[in-house]
Amino acid sequence: MQTIDIIEKYINSDNLTRQSIEKEVGQSETTLASLLGLMDKCAVLAVRQKDVEIIYKGLFANVVEGCRQDFRDNIVGLTKLYHSCIMLGLDGDKEFQTVANKTTGQGKDLIESFVKRKPIDKTLQCMGLKTTLTPQFDFIQADFDDDYLTETEYSEITDKQIMNGSH
């Protein structure tokens, strides 16, 4: 089963089926890693396709993965999804809480913890990331920023919005 199929099945399942999916997924390191990768892909595709539902799928991927590998990787993925919300003109905190309210477990707890972070701790710069935006293709990709240790200003538009409270 494809990773996206797992997420779609999870979203449309009752609690008992969700627990079964989480248990099955936890048996495979490959599937857990694929869920983290899906979070990143969803951050990109949501902006490209201008679709909040794709952000939700990325957040549900975080929930199903359940912080079972290294939760710091989940935080980086959540940061990318959060910035995609802002780029789509959405309230990231609200969208994250929407998914958290529909779930349980470690992934939900991490989403709620992320929402409570200080604005500076939600920035791409904080994660050592920058975006590459190609408007003619509606493309965004968050990559590691080689200069992040030397930057003192928030150069990312979304970082500026977070720091100014205008998101």
C-alpha positions as CSV (number, residue, x, y, z in Angstrom):
1,M,0.0,0.0,0.0
2,Q,1.3,3.5,-0.9
3,T,2.0,5.9,1.9
4,I,-0.7,8.3,0.7
5,D,-3.2,5.4,0.7
6,I,-2.4,4.6,4.3
7,I,-3.1,8.3,5.2
8,E,-6.4,8.4,3.3
9,K,-7.5,5.1,4.9
10,Y,-6.6,6.5,8.3
11,I,-8.5,9.8,7.8
12,N,-11.6,7.9,6.8
13,S,-11.5,5.3,9.6
14,D,-12.9,4.9,13.0
15,N,-10.7,4.9,16.1
16,L,-10.3,1.1,16.3
17,T,-9.2,0.9,12.7
18,R,-6.9,3.9,13.2
19,Q,-5.2,2.1,16.1
20,S,-4.7,-1.0,13.9
21,I,-3.2,1.1,11.1
22,E,-0.8,2.8,13.6
23,K,0.2,-0.6,15.0
24,E,0.9,-2.0,11.5
25,V,2.8,1.1,10.4
26,G,5.0,0.9,13.5
27,Q,6.3,-2.5,12.4
28,S,8.1,-1.0,9.4
29,E,10.9,1.5,9.6
30,T,10.6,2.0,5.9
31,T,6.9,3.0,6.2
32,L,7.7,5.3,9.1
33,A,10.4,7.0,7.1
34,S,8.0,7.3,4.1
35,L,5.5,9.1,6.4
36,L,8.1,11.7,7.3
37,G,8.9,12.1,3.6
38,L,5.2,12.5,2.9
39,M,5.0,15.4,5.3
40,D,7.6,17.2,3.2
41,K,5.9,16.4,-0.1
42,C,2.6,17.6,1.3
43,A,4.1,21.0,2.2
44,V,5.3,21.5,-1.4
45,L,2.2,20.1,-3.1
46,A,-0.2,22.1,-1.0
47,V,1.3,25.4,-2.2
48,R,1.7,24.2,-5.7
49,Q,-2.0,23.0,-5.9
50,K,-3.3,25.7,-3.4
51,D,-5.1,23.0,-1.4
52,V,-5.4,22.9,2.4
53,E,-6.5,19.2,2.3
54,I,-2.9,18.3,1.3
55,I,-1.6,20.1,4.4
56,Y,-4.1,18.0,6.4
57,K,-2.7,14.8,4.9
58,G,0.8,15.9,5.9
59,L,-0.4,16.5,9.4
60,F,-2.1,13.1,9.5
61,A,1.1,11.6,8.3
62,N,2.8,13.1,11.4
63,V,0.0,11.6,13.6
64,V,0.3,8.1,12.1
65,E,4.2,8.2,12.3
66,G,3.6,9.1,15.9
67,C,7.1,10.4,16.7
68,R,8.5,6.8,16.6
69,Q,11.7,7.7,15.0
70,D,13.2,11.0,15.8
71,F,10.6,13.6,16.8
72,R,13.0,16.4,15.6
73,D,12.4,15.2,12.1
74,N,8.7,15.6,12.7
75,I,9.2,19.2,13.9
76,V,11.0,20.1,10.7
77,G,8.2,18.6,8.7
78,L,5.6,20.5,10.8
79,T,7.6,23.7,10.2
80,K,7.4,23.2,6.5
81,L,3.6,22.5,6.7
82,Y,3.1,25.6,8.8
83,H,4.8,27.8,6.3
84,S,2.7,26.3,3.5
85,C,-0.4,27.3,5.5
86,I,0.9,30.9,5.7
87,M,1.8,30.9,2.0
88,L,-1.8,29.9,1.3
89,G,-3.1,32.7,3.5
90,L,-4.3,30.4,6.2
91,D,-3.9,30.5,10.0
92,G,-1.4,27.8,10.6
93,D,-2.4,27.4,14.3
94,K,-6.0,26.9,13.4
95,E,-5.3,24.4,10.6
96,F,-3.0,22.4,12.8
97,Q,-5.5,22.4,15.7
98,T,-8.2,21.2,13.3
99,V,-6.3,18.0,12.7
100,A,-5.2,17.6,16.3
101,N,-8.8,17.7,17.4
102,K,-9.5,14.7,15.2
103,T,-6.7,12.5,16.5
104,T,-4.9,11.0,19.5
105,G,-1.4,10.0,20.5
106,Q,2.1,11.3,20.3
107,G,1.6,12.9,16.8
108,K,-1.3,14.8,18.1
109,D,0.6,15.9,21.1
110,L,3.5,17.2,18.9
111,I,1.1,19.2,16.7
112,E,-0.5,20.8,19.8
113,S,3.0,21.5,21.2
114,F,4.0,23.0,17.9
115,V,1.0,25.4,17.9
116,K,2.1,26.6,21.4
117,R,5.6,27.4,20.3
118,K,6.9,30.9,20.4
119,P,6.7,32.6,16.9
120,I,10.5,32.5,16.6
121,D,10.4,28.7,17.1
122,K,8.1,28.3,14.1
123,T,10.4,30.0,11.6
124,L,12.2,28.4,8.8
125,Q,15.3,30.1,10.0
126,C,15.0,28.4,13.3
127,M,15.2,25.1,11.5
128,G,18.1,26.2,9.3
129,L,15.8,26.2,6.2
130,K,15.1,28.5,3.3
131,T,12.6,28.4,0.5
132,T,13.0,28.4,-3.2
133,L,10.0,29.9,-4.9
134,T,9.5,29.8,-8.6
135,P,6.3,31.7,-9.2
136,Q,5.8,30.7,-12.8
137,F,5.5,27.1,-11.7
138,D,3.8,27.8,-8.3
139,F,6.6,25.8,-6.8
140,I,8.1,26.0,-3.3
141,Q,10.8,23.8,-1.8
142,A,12.2,24.2,1.6
143,D,15.9,23.3,1.7
144,F,18.7,23.7,4.1
145,D,20.1,27.2,4.2
146,D,23.9,27.1,4.1
147,D,24.0,30.6,5.6
148,Y,21.5,30.1,8.4
149,L,24.1,30.4,11.2
150,T,25.3,33.9,9.9
151,E,21.9,35.4,9.2
152,T,20.6,37.9,11.7
153,E,17.5,39.0,9.8
154,Y,14.4,37.0,8.9
155,S,14.6,37.0,5.1
156,E,11.8,34.6,4.5
157,I,8.4,36.3,3.9
158,T,6.6,33.7,6.1
159,D,9.2,34.2,8.9
160,K,8.6,37.9,8.8
161,Q,4.8,37.3,9.0
162,I,5.3,35.0,12.0
163,M,7.6,37.4,13.8
164,N,5.2,40.4,13.1
165,G,2.1,38.4,14.2
166,S,0.5,39.1,10.8
167,H,-0.2,35.5,9.8
